């Protein structure tokens, strides 16, 4: 299972509105489901496809969830990501696209960190 911060960016909608929820969730077992596993497989495939397009070394992941449907939806995500990257390059030729970039915001939230699926930096736009 992937490493997750207690004060993760993806769950900030909870802990910003209900701070005690962080402690409450500690009392529950962290279990997965086939749906979460399929999502993880789709995430890995999307990462691979994006890295390949950006000419970053990658190895194609294999999963029991590989299917035409997974290919379709991951292609759609990568197509959208490429549109965003192209748009950034129109603003700045030296724009930067980072895949699975670890982000540290511990100066805002104790032990706060996360991973950006795709981080695009272009002049004054992040």
TORTITI-673518 format. One record per residue (C-alpha): x, y, z; residue in one letter; residue number from 1. Coordinates in pm, 1 decimal, decimal comma, always signed. Layout:
BEGIN
<pt <X; Y; Z>; A; NUM>
...
***
This chain:
BEGIN
<pt <+0,0; +0,0; +0,0>; X; 1>
<pt <+128,7; +346,8; -84,6>; X; 2>
<pt <+262,0; +578,9; +183,3>; X; 3>
<pt <+8,2; +843,0; +284,1>; X; 4>
<pt <+34,7; +1148,6; +507,4>; X; 5>
<pt <-214,8; +1189,0; +789,2>; X; 6>
<pt <-281,6; +1539,6; +661,9>; X; 7>
<pt <-281,5; +1451,0; +293,6>; X; 8>
<pt <-383,8; +1701,6; +29,6>; X; 9>
<pt <-637,3; +1457,9; -113,9>; X; 10>
<pt <-821,0; +1435,5; +219,2>; X; 11>
<pt <-786,3; +1803,2; +313,4>; X; 12>
<pt <-1158,2; +1854,7; +250,4>; X; 13>
<pt <-1210,5; +1642,4; +562,9>; X; 14>
<pt <-935,9; +1755,4; +798,2>; X; 15>
<pt <-974,3; +2126,8; +719,1>; X; 16>
<pt <-1345,1; +2108,1; +803,3>; X; 17>
<pt <-1329,6; +1847,2; +1081,2>; X; 18>
<pt <-985,4; +1832,5; +1238,9>; X; 19>
<pt <-1070,9; +1544,4; +1480,5>; X; 20>
<pt <-1149,9; +1318,7; +1181,7>; X; 21>
<pt <-776,4; +1247,2; +1146,7>; X; 22>
<pt <-761,0; +1085,6; +1491,4>; X; 23>
<pt <-1095,1; +910,7; +1446,5>; X; 24>
<pt <-980,4; +743,8; +1123,3>; X; 25>
<pt <-678,7; +596,5; +1305,2>; X; 26>
<pt <-915,7; +361,0; +1487,8>; X; 27>
<pt <-1032,1; +197,6; +1164,4>; X; 28>
<pt <-847,1; -76,4; +980,6>; X; 29>
<pt <-708,8; +36,0; +645,4>; X; 30>
<pt <-862,5; -212,8; +403,1>; X; 31>
<pt <-879,3; -216,7; +26,3>; X; 32>
<pt <-1134,7; -331,1; -228,8>; X; 33>
<pt <-1129,1; -457,8; -585,4>; X; 34>
<pt <-1240,4; -110,1; -688,6>; X; 35>
<pt <-944,0; +52,1; -515,8>; X; 36>
<pt <-712,0; -208,2; -667,9>; X; 37>
<pt <-850,3; -137,8; -1015,4>; X; 38>
<pt <-801,8; +234,6; -954,3>; X; 39>
<pt <-442,6; +170,7; -851,8>; X; 40>
<pt <-387,6; -28,8; -1172,6>; X; 41>
<pt <-537,9; +253,6; -1380,9>; X; 42>
<pt <-319,5; +505,7; -1200,0>; X; 43>
<pt <-5,6; +300,8; -1270,7>; X; 44>
<pt <-97,5; +261,3; -1638,5>; X; 45>
<pt <-168,8; +634,6; -1671,1>; X; 46>
<pt <+165,3; +716,2; -1512,4>; X; 47>
<pt <+342,9; +478,4; -1752,9>; X; 48>
<pt <+172,3; +625,6; -2061,0>; X; 49>
<pt <+245,1; +982,1; -1955,6>; X; 50>
<pt <+609,2; +906,1; -1880,2>; X; 51>
<pt <+642,6; +734,5; -2219,0>; X; 52>
<pt <+502,5; +1037,7; -2403,6>; X; 53>
<pt <+732,9; +1268,7; -2207,1>; X; 54>
<pt <+1028,5; +1040,6; -2290,6>; X; 55>
<pt <+1090,6; +948,2; -1927,2>; X; 56>
<pt <+1218,6; +595,5; -1867,3>; X; 57>
<pt <+933,4; +366,3; -1768,5>; X; 58>
<pt <+828,4; +3,9; -1762,7>; X; 59>
<pt <+475,7; -96,2; -1860,4>; X; 60>
<pt <+289,3; -223,5; -1555,6>; X; 61>
<pt <+99,3; -550,2; -1571,4>; X; 62>
<pt <-222,0; -605,9; -1381,0>; X; 63>
<pt <-513,0; -845,3; -1363,8>; X; 64>
<pt <-727,3; -538,4; -1437,4>; X; 65>
<pt <-571,8; -474,9; -1780,7>; X; 66>
<pt <-856,9; -441,8; -2029,8>; X; 67>
<pt <-978,9; -241,1; -2327,3>; X; 68>
<pt <-1181,9; -28,8; -2086,0>; X; 69>
<pt <-874,8; +50,9; -1874,8>; X; 70>
<pt <-685,5; +140,2; -2193,7>; X; 71>
<pt <-969,0; +369,5; -2304,7>; X; 72>
<pt <-991,3; +561,9; -1978,4>; X; 73>
<pt <-617,0; +590,9; -1925,0>; X; 74>
<pt <-578,8; +715,1; -2284,1>; X; 75>
<pt <-843,9; +979,4; -2210,2>; X; 76>
<pt <-656,6; +1095,4; -1899,2>; X; 77>
<pt <-323,3; +1108,2; -2080,8>; X; 78>
<pt <-483,1; +1298,4; -2370,3>; X; 79>
<pt <-617,5; +1558,1; -2126,8>; X; 80>
<pt <-279,9; +1580,9; -1950,5>; X; 81>
<pt <-107,2; +1635,6; -2286,5>; X; 82>
<pt <-351,4; +1917,3; -2367,2>; X; 83>
<pt <-260,0; +2088,3; -2038,9>; X; 84>
<pt <+111,6; +2045,3; -2108,3>; X; 85>
<pt <+73,3; +2184,6; -2462,7>; X; 86>
<pt <-123,8; +2481,5; -2328,0>; X; 87>
<pt <+153,8; +2552,1; -2076,4>; X; 88>
<pt <+414,7; +2538,0; -2353,1>; X; 89>
<pt <+225,0; +2807,7; -2546,3>; X; 90>
<pt <+275,3; +3036,0; -2246,2>; X; 91>
<pt <+636,2; +2941,5; -2187,4>; X; 92>
<pt <+866,1; +2725,8; -2398,4>; X; 93>
<pt <+1058,1; +2622,8; -2087,2>; X; 94>
<pt <+753,5; +2499,6; -1896,9>; X; 95>
<pt <+810,9; +2190,9; -1687,9>; X; 96>
<pt <+593,7; +1879,0; -1652,7>; X; 97>
<pt <+665,7; +1653,8; -1355,1>; X; 98>
<pt <+505,9; +1310,6; -1319,6>; X; 99>
<pt <+442,6; +1162,6; -973,0>; X; 100>
<pt <+622,1; +1451,0; -804,8>; X; 101>
<pt <+649,5; +1436,1; -426,4>; X; 102>
<pt <+522,2; +1760,5; -276,0>; X; 103>
<pt <+608,8; +1878,3; +73,6>; X; 104>
<pt <+379,6; +2128,3; +242,7>; X; 105>
<pt <+486,3; +2052,0; +599,1>; X; 106>
<pt <+542,8; +2423,2; +659,1>; X; 107>
<pt <+161,3; +2455,5; +634,6>; X; 108>
<pt <+47,6; +2123,8; +786,3>; X; 109>
<pt <+262,4; +1911,2; +1020,8>; X; 110>
<pt <+413,9; +1619,5; +829,2>; X; 111>
<pt <+214,9; +1733,8; +526,8>; X; 112>
<pt <+318,3; +1582,3; +197,9>; X; 113>
<pt <+168,7; +1417,7; -103,8>; X; 114>
<pt <+236,6; +1320,8; -461,4>; X; 115>
<pt <+118,5; +1522,8; -758,6>; X; 116>
<pt <+10,7; +1293,3; -1041,9>; X; 117>
<pt <+111,6; +1566,8; -1285,6>; X; 118>
<pt <+262,2; +1899,4; -1182,9>; X; 119>
<pt <+300,7; +2160,9; -1456,1>; X; 120>
<pt <+508,9; +2471,9; -1393,0>; X; 121>
<pt <+492,5; +2748,3; -1652,1>; X; 122>
<pt <+616,9; +3099,3; -1574,9>; X; 123>
<pt <+395,4; +3230,2; -1295,8>; X; 124>
<pt <+143,7; +2946,2; -1325,1>; X; 125>
<pt <+163,3; +2624,7; -1125,4>; X; 126>
***
